[in-house]
Amino acid sequence: MITSPIIPIWLMGIICIILVILKSKNIKTFIRQIIIVVLLFMINLRIMIPSKDAKVLETNLDVFFVIDNTISMLAEDYNHNDQRINGVISDCEYIIEQLSGSNFSVITFSNESKVQTPPTKDNDMTIAALKGMKVVDELYARGSSMNVVLEELENSLKKVSEKEDRNSIVFFISDGEITNEEKLKSFSSVKKYITDGAVLGYGTAEGGKMKVESISGGKEYLEDNTSDTFPYPKAVSKIDENNLKQIADDMGIKYIHMTKQSDIETKVEQIRKDAVKNLGNSDKKFYNDIYFIFVIPLLGMLIYETINYKKKL
């Protein structure tokens, strides 16, 4: 059993105390007054009990968010001046909401790839993983590459492909920037496992500066220490759409340049319509309201008091 008060308990307590203070001289009327106050308090608590037969909408989709979390994703050129990573989190939350009932998995890549969450229907867990992503800041000096995630992605897709009647959806999310002179590998080996999805490109051709933690504990824009000039200029990260389009072609999915959330709406709607939906049991706890148990006697008491009051007039 849990409670979810409609208004804060302390405020409802004050209201109830005031109602009790307005004591009636008639003892029977006062008792009914106390009962009404108690019923109001119980209704406000909004008591809920676990549901034994909760059903949720399920789909046959396994959705993979493959997310670049190198330092370049801090560049401030998403939707004019926001950090790319903030746009990624917001857009992924939208996808999760629209494709609710699917299995979601988060895979990040920087100097190494990591499965942050295996496929799960727990939307809250997936969103927590997205919001908890840490951008690896030393990579700008060491160089970044997208090849590092290929093996992890292929292994993850291969596992879910063993299940019957499941569709794998991949959202590959990056700015496409390669700074370590490494040649981009072909991602065509994963094409056979992918049903649909999109490569989502973040950033602009003009690029954006990246604000990072400074030694003093504050935040300052990253400097390009590879430059021959001193003081070092501010580092700028620019989107490389050629790399992203090549990955999209290899995977057999669409490339979308993300400047705002609406850029992904059509693709997500198409995936949602094509999904097979059914009702299934949920491992997550659901609760049913039982406030109506207290509403019925409250209405009866109020009707009685109204009739009784009119008789006294």
Sine and cosine of phi, psi and omega as CSV:
sin_phi,cos_phi,sin_psi,cos_psi,sin_omega,cos_omega
0.00,0.00,0.68,-0.74,0.07,-1.00
-0.73,-0.69,0.25,-0.97,0.07,-1.00
-0.83,-0.55,0.50,-0.87,0.05,-1.00
-0.61,-0.79,0.98,0.18,-0.11,-0.99
-0.79,0.62,0.67,-0.75,0.03,-1.00
-0.95,0.32,-0.72,0.69,0.15,-0.99
-0.84,-0.54,0.41,-0.91,-0.05,-1.00
-0.77,0.63,0.64,-0.77,-0.04,-1.00
-0.86,0.52,-0.64,0.77,-0.03,-1.00
-0.89,0.46,-0.62,0.79,0.00,-1.00
-0.94,0.34,-0.67,0.74,0.04,-1.00
-0.90,0.44,-0.57,0.82,0.04,-1.00
-0.88,0.47,-0.67,0.74,0.03,-1.00
-0.89,0.45,-0.70,0.71,0.01,-1.00
-0.86,0.50,-0.70,0.72,-0.01,-1.00
-0.91,0.42,-0.64,0.77,0.02,-1.00
-0.89,0.46,-0.68,0.73,0.02,-1.00
-0.88,0.47,-0.68,0.74,0.01,-1.00
-0.90,0.43,-0.57,0.82,0.01,-1.00
-0.96,0.29,-0.60,0.80,0.00,-1.00
-0.87,0.49,-0.56,0.83,0.04,-1.00
-0.96,0.28,0.88,0.47,-0.13,-0.99
-0.95,0.33,0.72,-0.70,0.08,-1.00
-0.99,0.15,0.53,-0.85,0.01,-1.00
-0.95,0.31,-0.46,0.89,0.02,-1.00
-0.99,0.14,0.84,-0.54,-0.08,-1.00
-0.88,0.47,-0.63,0.78,0.00,-1.00
-0.91,0.40,-0.67,0.74,0.03,-1.00
-0.90,0.44,-0.62,0.78,0.00,-1.00
-0.91,0.41,-0.62,0.78,0.04,-1.00
-0.89,0.45,-0.69,0.72,0.04,-1.00
-0.89,0.45,-0.59,0.81,0.03,-1.00
-0.88,0.47,-0.68,0.74,0.03,-1.00
-0.89,0.46,-0.68,0.74,-0.01,-1.00
-0.88,0.47,-0.67,0.74,0.01,-1.00
-0.89,0.46,-0.68,0.73,0.01,-1.00
-0.89,0.46,-0.70,0.72,0.01,-1.00
-0.89,0.46,-0.68,0.74,0.01,-1.00
-0.90,0.44,-0.66,0.75,0.05,-1.00
-0.87,0.49,-0.68,0.74,-0.01,-1.00
-0.90,0.44,-0.66,0.75,-0.01,-1.00
-0.93,0.38,-0.63,0.78,0.04,-1.00
-0.89,0.45,-0.68,0.73,-0.01,-1.00
-0.90,0.44,-0.52,0.85,0.02,-1.00
-0.88,0.48,-0.47,0.88,-0.04,-1.00
0.78,0.62,0.92,0.40,0.01,-1.00
-0.94,0.33,0.72,-0.70,0.02,-1.00
-0.77,-0.63,0.61,-0.79,0.01,-1.00
-0.89,-0.46,0.47,-0.88,-0.02,-1.00
-0.86,0.51,0.64,-0.77,0.06,-1.00
-1.00,0.03,0.75,-0.66,-0.04,-1.00
-0.99,0.11,-0.38,0.93,-0.09,-1.00
-0.76,-0.65,0.69,0.72,-0.02,-1.00
-0.92,0.40,0.73,-0.69,0.05,-1.00
-0.90,-0.44,0.64,-0.77,0.03,-1.00
-0.79,-0.61,0.42,-0.91,0.05,-1.00
-0.97,0.25,0.81,-0.59,0.03,-1.00
-0.89,-0.46,0.49,-0.87,0.09,-1.00
-0.85,-0.52,0.16,-0.99,0.02,-1.00
-1.00,-0.10,0.46,0.89,-0.08,-1.00
-0.97,-0.23,0.68,-0.73,0.21,-0.98
-0.92,-0.39,0.95,-0.33,-0.11,-0.99
-0.98,-0.21,0.82,-0.57,-0.01,-1.00
-0.93,-0.36,0.83,-0.55,0.15,-0.99
-0.99,-0.15,0.93,-0.36,0.01,-1.00
-0.96,-0.28,0.96,-0.28,-0.28,-0.96
-0.88,-0.47,0.80,-0.60,0.13,-0.99
-0.95,0.30,0.89,-0.46,0.06,-1.00
-0.86,-0.51,0.62,0.79,0.15,-0.99
-0.98,0.22,0.17,-0.99,-0.11,-0.99
-0.89,0.47,-0.45,0.89,-0.02,-1.00
-0.89,0.46,-0.33,0.94,0.02,-1.00
-0.97,0.26,-0.04,1.00,0.12,-0.99
-1.00,0.03,-0.10,0.99,-0.02,-1.00
-0.84,0.54,0.66,-0.75,-0.13,-0.99
-0.99,-0.10,0.91,0.41,0.03,-1.00
-0.67,-0.74,0.44,0.90,0.11,-0.99
-0.99,-0.10,0.79,-0.61,-0.01,-1.00
0.77,0.63,0.76,0.65,0.06,-1.00
1.00,0.04,-0.90,0.44,-0.12,-0.99
-0.60,-0.80,0.27,0.96,0.02,-1.00
-1.00,-0.05,0.39,-0.92,0.04,-1.00
-0.93,0.37,0.59,-0.80,0.01,-1.00
-0.84,0.54,-0.68,0.73,-0.07,-1.00
-0.89,0.45,-0.55,0.84,0.06,-1.00
-0.91,0.40,-0.64,0.77,0.06,-1.00
-0.90,0.43,-0.64,0.77,0.02,-1.00
-0.87,0.50,-0.75,0.66,-0.03,-1.00
-0.88,0.48,-0.72,0.69,-0.01,-1.00
-0.89,0.45,-0.69,0.73,-0.03,-1.00
-0.93,0.37,-0.60,0.80,0.03,-1.00
-0.93,0.38,-0.61,0.79,0.05,-1.00
-0.88,0.48,-0.64,0.77,0.04,-1.00
-0.89,0.47,-0.69,0.72,0.01,-1.00
-0.89,0.46,-0.68,0.73,0.01,-1.00
-0.88,0.48,-0.68,0.73,0.01,-1.00
-0.88,0.47,-0.70,0.71,-0.06,-1.00
-0.96,0.30,-0.50,0.86,-0.03,-1.00
-0.95,-0.31,0.47,0.88,-0.01,-1.00
-0.83,0.56,0.63,-0.77,-0.08,-1.00
0.98,-0.22,-0.15,0.99,0.06,-1.00
-1.00,0.01,0.23,-0.97,0.21,-0.98
-1.00,0.07,0.72,-0.69,0.01,-1.00
-0.87,-0.50,0.62,-0.78,0.06,-1.00
-0.70,-0.72,0.61,-0.80,0.02,-1.00
-0.89,-0.45,0.84,-0.54,0.07,-1.00
-0.86,-0.52,0.82,-0.57,0.03,-1.00
-0.94,-0.34,0.40,-0.92,0.06,-1.00
-0.58,-0.82,0.66,-0.75,0.07,-1.00
-0.57,-0.82,-0.95,-0.31,0.14,-0.99
-0.98,0.19,-0.21,0.98,0.11,-0.99
-0.50,-0.87,0.31,-0.95,0.05,-1.00
-0.98,-0.18,0.48,-0.87,-0.04,-1.00
-0.50,-0.86,0.72,-0.70,0.10,-1.00
-0.99,0.12,0.95,-0.30,-0.01,-1.00
-0.97,0.26,-0.62,0.78,0.09,-1.00
-0.61,-0.80,0.76,-0.65,0.13,-0.99
-0.95,0.32,0.22,-0.98,-0.02,-1.00
-0.78,0.62,0.83,-0.56,-0.02,-1.00
-0.53,-0.85,0.48,-0.88,0.08,-1.00
-1.00,-0.01,-0.02,1.00,-0.01,-1.00
-0.98,0.18,0.99,-0.10,-0.03,-1.00
-0.87,0.50,-0.62,0.79,-0.02,-1.00
-0.88,0.47,-0.65,0.76,0.02,-1.00
-0.90,0.44,-0.67,0.75,0.00,-1.00
-0.90,0.43,-0.71,0.71,0.00,-1.00
-0.91,0.42,-0.62,0.78,0.04,-1.00
-0.88,0.47,-0.63,0.78,0.03,-1.00
-0.91,0.42,-0.63,0.78,0.02,-1.00
-0.90,0.43,-0.72,0.70,-0.03,-1.00
-0.95,0.32,-0.36,0.93,-0.02,-1.00
-1.00,-0.03,0.07,1.00,0.00,-1.00
-0.88,0.47,0.72,-0.70,0.04,-1.00
-0.95,-0.30,0.78,-0.62,0.04,-1.00
-0.99,0.16,0.76,-0.65,-0.03,-1.00
-1.00,0.08,0.94,-0.34,-0.20,-0.98
-1.00,0.07,-0.28,0.96,-0.02,-1.00
-0.99,0.17,-0.10,1.00,-0.12,-0.99
-0.95,0.31,-0.41,0.91,-0.06,-1.00
-0.90,0.44,-0.59,0.81,0.03,-1.00
-0.97,0.22,-0.57,0.82,-0.07,-1.00
-0.99,0.11,-0.35,0.94,-0.04,-1.00
0.99,-0.16,0.52,-0.85,-0.03,-1.00
-0.79,-0.62,0.45,-0.89,-0.03,-1.00
-0.53,-0.85,0.42,-0.91,0.03,-1.00
-0.99,-0.16,-0.13,0.99,-0.03,-1.00
-0.90,0.43,-0.45,0.89,-0.14,-0.99
-0.88,0.47,-0.41,0.91,-0.09,-1.00
-1.00,-0.03,-0.19,0.98,-0.13,-0.99
-0.85,0.52,-0.75,0.66,-0.04,-1.00
-0.90,0.43,-0.68,0.74,0.01,-1.00
-0.89,0.46,-0.68,0.73,0.00,-1.00
-0.90,0.44,-0.70,0.72,-0.02,-1.00
-0.89,0.46,-0.67,0.74,0.02,-1.00
-0.89,0.45,-0.66,0.75,-0.01,-1.00
-0.92,0.40,-0.68,0.73,0.00,-1.00
-0.92,0.39,-0.60,0.80,-0.01,-1.00
-0.89,0.45,-0.63,0.78,-0.01,-1.00
-0.89,0.45,-0.74,0.67,-0.05,-1.00
-0.96,0.28,-0.35,0.94,0.00,-1.00
-0.94,0.35,-0.29,0.96,0.01,-1.00
-0.96,0.27,-0.25,0.97,0.03,-1.00
-1.00,0.07,0.54,-0.84,-0.02,-1.00
-0.99,0.15,0.55,-0.84,0.13,-0.99
0.83,0.55,0.61,0.79,0.07,-1.00
-0.90,-0.43,0.58,-0.81,0.06,-1.00
-0.91,-0.41,0.77,-0.64,0.00,-1.00
-1.00,-0.10,0.84,-0.55,0.02,-1.00
-0.93,-0.37,0.80,-0.60,-0.02,-1.00
-0.88,-0.47,0.79,-0.61,0.17,-0.98
-0.92,-0.39,0.97,-0.23,0.01,-1.00
-1.00,-0.03,0.87,-0.49,-0.21,-0.98
-0.86,-0.52,0.88,-0.48,-0.04,-1.00
-0.24,-0.97,0.15,-0.99,0.15,-0.99
-0.99,-0.14,-0.06,1.00,0.07,-1.00
0.98,0.22,0.05,1.00,-0.10,-1.00
-0.98,0.21,0.77,-0.64,0.11,-0.99
-0.89,-0.47,0.86,-0.52,-0.09,-1.00
-0.88,-0.47,0.14,0.99,-0.03,-1.00
-0.93,-0.37,0.30,0.96,0.04,-1.00
0.91,0.40,0.18,0.98,0.00,-1.00
-0.99,0.17,0.64,-0.77,0.02,-1.00
-0.98,0.18,0.70,-0.71,-0.01,-1.00
-0.92,0.40,0.80,-0.60,0.04,-1.00
-0.98,0.22,0.28,-0.96,0.09,-1.00
-0.98,0.18,0.68,-0.73,0.04,-1.00
-0.98,-0.20,0.27,0.96,-0.07,-1.00
-0.92,0.40,-0.31,0.95,-0.02,-1.00
-0.92,0.39,-0.34,0.94,-0.02,-1.00
-0.99,-0.13,-0.11,0.99,-0.08,-1.00
-0.84,0.55,-0.65,0.76,-0.07,-1.00
-0.91,0.41,-0.31,0.95,-0.02,-1.00
-1.00,-0.08,-0.20,0.98,-0.16,-0.99
-0.98,-0.18,0.79,-0.62,0.04,-1.00
-1.00,0.04,-0.68,0.74,-0.05,-1.00
-0.26,-0.97,-0.03,-1.00,-0.01,-1.00
0.65,-0.76,-0.40,-0.92,-0.01,-1.00
-0.23,-0.97,0.49,-0.87,0.20,-0.98
-1.00,-0.04,0.86,-0.51,-0.06,-1.00
-0.97,-0.25,0.89,-0.46,-0.04,-1.00
-0.99,-0.15,0.78,-0.63,-0.01,-1.00
-0.90,-0.45,0.68,-0.73,0.01,-1.00
0.85,-0.52,0.06,-1.00,-0.02,-1.00
-0.76,-0.65,0.26,-0.96,0.04,-1.00
-0.92,0.39,-0.53,0.85,0.03,-1.00
-0.95,0.30,-0.49,0.87,0.05,-1.00
1.00,0.07,0.07,-1.00,0.00,-1.00
-0.55,-0.84,0.44,-0.90,0.04,-1.00
-0.99,0.11,0.37,-0.93,-0.08,-1.00
-0.87,-0.49,0.86,-0.52,0.00,-1.00
-1.00,-0.05,0.81,-0.58,-0.05,-1.00
-0.78,-0.62,0.20,-0.98,0.05,-1.00
-0.92,0.40,0.73,-0.69,0.03,-1.00
-1.00,-0.09,0.18,-0.98,0.01,-1.00
-0.88,0.47,-0.54,0.84,-0.03,-1.00
-0.97,0.26,-0.17,0.99,0.01,-1.00
0.98,-0.22,-0.19,0.98,0.04,-1.00
-1.00,0.02,-0.37,-0.93,0.03,-1.00
-0.80,-0.60,0.65,-0.76,0.03,-1.00
-0.53,-0.85,0.35,-0.94,-0.03,-1.00
-0.95,0.31,0.67,-0.74,-0.01,-1.00
-0.90,0.43,0.64,-0.76,0.03,-1.00
-0.99,-0.16,0.51,-0.86,0.04,-1.00
-1.00,0.04,1.00,-0.05,-0.06,-1.00
-0.99,0.16,0.09,1.00,0.10,-1.00
-1.00,-0.01,-0.09,1.00,-0.04,-1.00
-0.96,0.27,0.45,-0.89,0.03,-1.00
-1.00,0.08,-0.18,0.98,-0.03,-1.00
-1.00,-0.10,0.42,-0.91,0.04,-1.00
-0.64,-0.77,0.68,-0.73,0.03,1.00
-0.91,0.41,0.43,-0.90,-0.05,-1.00
-0.89,0.45,0.64,-0.76,0.09,-1.00
-0.96,0.28,0.26,-0.97,0.04,-1.00
-0.94,0.34,0.69,-0.72,0.02,-1.00
-0.95,0.32,0.62,-0.79,0.01,-1.00
-0.80,-0.60,0.77,-0.64,0.05,-1.00
-0.97,-0.25,0.74,-0.67,0.00,-1.00
-0.86,-0.51,0.57,-0.82,0.03,-1.00
-0.92,0.38,0.60,-0.80,0.11,-0.99
-0.89,-0.46,1.00,-0.05,-0.08,-1.00
-0.96,0.29,-0.38,0.92,0.02,-1.00
-0.89,0.45,-0.69,0.73,0.03,-1.00
-0.90,0.44,-0.68,0.73,-0.04,-1.00
-0.92,0.40,-0.65,0.76,0.03,-1.00
-0.92,0.39,-0.56,0.83,0.04,-1.00
-0.91,0.41,-0.67,0.75,0.03,-1.00
-0.90,0.44,-0.67,0.74,0.02,-1.00
-0.87,0.49,-0.69,0.72,0.03,-1.00
-0.89,0.45,-0.67,0.75,0.00,-1.00
-0.88,0.47,-0.64,0.77,-0.05,-1.00
-0.99,0.13,-0.26,0.96,-0.03,-1.00
0.97,0.25,0.49,0.87,0.02,-1.00
-0.81,-0.59,0.13,-0.99,-0.10,-1.00
-0.99,0.15,0.51,-0.86,0.15,-0.99
-0.98,-0.20,0.73,-0.69,0.02,-1.00
-0.77,-0.64,0.82,-0.57,0.09,-1.00
-0.99,0.10,0.88,-0.47,-0.10,-0.99
-1.00,-0.02,0.90,-0.43,0.11,-0.99
-0.89,-0.46,-0.34,0.94,0.04,-1.00
-0.33,-0.94,0.26,-0.96,-0.10,-0.99
-0.87,0.50,-0.56,0.83,-0.07,-1.00
-0.90,0.44,-0.29,0.96,0.00,-1.00
-0.89,0.45,-0.43,0.90,-0.08,-1.00
-0.99,-0.17,-0.14,0.99,-0.15,-0.99
-0.87,0.50,-0.71,0.71,-0.05,-1.00
-0.89,0.45,-0.70,0.71,0.00,-1.00
-0.90,0.44,-0.69,0.73,-0.01,-1.00
-0.91,0.41,-0.64,0.77,0.02,-1.00
-0.89,0.45,-0.64,0.77,0.02,-1.00
-0.91,0.43,-0.69,0.73,0.01,-1.00
-0.90,0.44,-0.65,0.76,-0.02,-1.00
-0.90,0.43,-0.66,0.75,-0.01,-1.00
-0.93,0.37,-0.55,0.83,-0.04,-1.00
-0.99,0.16,-0.21,0.98,-0.06,-1.00
-0.96,0.29,0.56,-0.83,0.12,-0.99
-1.00,0.07,0.80,-0.60,-0.08,-1.00
-0.90,-0.43,0.58,-0.82,0.10,-0.99
-0.39,-0.92,0.24,-0.97,0.03,-1.00
-1.00,-0.09,0.72,-0.69,0.00,-1.00
-0.63,-0.78,0.22,-0.97,0.06,-1.00
-0.95,0.32,0.55,-0.84,-0.01,-1.00
-0.93,-0.35,0.62,-0.78,0.10,-1.00
-0.98,0.21,-0.29,0.96,-0.02,-1.00
-0.99,0.13,0.59,-0.81,-0.01,-1.00
-0.97,0.24,0.74,-0.67,0.09,-1.00
-0.87,-0.49,0.47,-0.88,-0.08,-1.00
-0.79,-0.61,0.55,-0.83,0.04,-1.00
-0.95,-0.32,0.68,-0.73,0.07,-1.00
-0.94,0.35,0.60,-0.80,0.08,-1.00
-0.81,-0.59,0.33,0.94,-0.02,-1.00
-0.87,0.49,-0.46,0.89,-0.03,-1.00
-0.88,0.47,-0.39,0.92,0.04,-1.00
-0.88,0.47,-0.54,0.84,-0.02,-1.00
-1.00,-0.05,-0.38,0.93,-0.01,-1.00
-0.93,0.37,-0.65,0.76,-0.06,-1.00
-0.88,0.48,-0.78,0.62,0.04,-1.00
-0.91,0.41,-0.51,0.86,0.03,-1.00
-0.90,0.44,-0.71,0.71,0.03,-1.00
-0.88,0.48,-0.64,0.76,0.03,-1.00
-0.89,0.46,-0.67,0.74,0.02,-1.00
-0.90,0.43,-0.68,0.73,-0.04,-1.00
-0.92,0.39,-0.63,0.77,0.04,-1.00
-0.89,0.45,-0.69,0.72,0.02,-1.00
-0.87,0.49,-0.70,0.71,-0.02,-1.00
-0.91,0.42,-0.59,0.81,0.01,-1.00
-0.91,0.41,-0.72,0.69,0.02,-1.00
-0.89,0.45,-0.68,0.73,-0.02,-1.00
-0.89,0.45,-0.61,0.79,-0.01,-1.00
-0.92,0.38,-0.67,0.75,-0.02,-1.00
-0.91,0.42,-0.54,0.84,0.02,-1.00
-0.91,0.42,-0.51,0.86,-0.03,-1.00
-0.98,0.18,-0.28,0.96,-0.02,-1.00
-0.96,0.29,0.00,0.00,0.00,0.00
